[in-house]
Amino acid sequence: MILSDVFGGVFASKSARYGTTAAGGTANAGTVFELAPPVAAGGQWTETVLHEFGASGDGKYPLAGLVSGASGELYGTTFLGGTGTNSKCFSGACGTVFTLAPPAAAGGTTWTESVIWTFGYSYTYADGGNPAAGVLIGPGGDLFGTTVYGGALGEGSV
């Protein structure tokens, strides 16, 4: 069973926990991390950074937690970044929805991040811009979320 803690992290009972940082990483644009439980009771948890944001076309500043898909992939949003160019957004791009796929091989360590949507905030684009919350996965696997700005009236969208 996948649960979400009060800080927006994702975890499966007695296994790793996953979360985001709004800053940090090489570009100081945020990270996705994993916390693995201690091997022995009372031991230290182990942190592993799975992705650092800020590369060209990538998102920046993941402000919300993550959700886990049926195959163990993680989904989240970034407040800025992506491939858009819009002067209304602070960095020229209005945020993303991303997925982080677990390692393909058993025992692998490399997760693969993909931007699956870049927001194009404009008063004429209904997709909005700058998501500050995460996404939810619907019964059919569709992703649902909200944005702070943009949409038909410029006041956000669902």
Order of alpha helices (4+ residues) and beta strands (2+ residues): beta-beta-beta-beta-beta-beta-beta-beta-beta-beta-beta-beta-beta
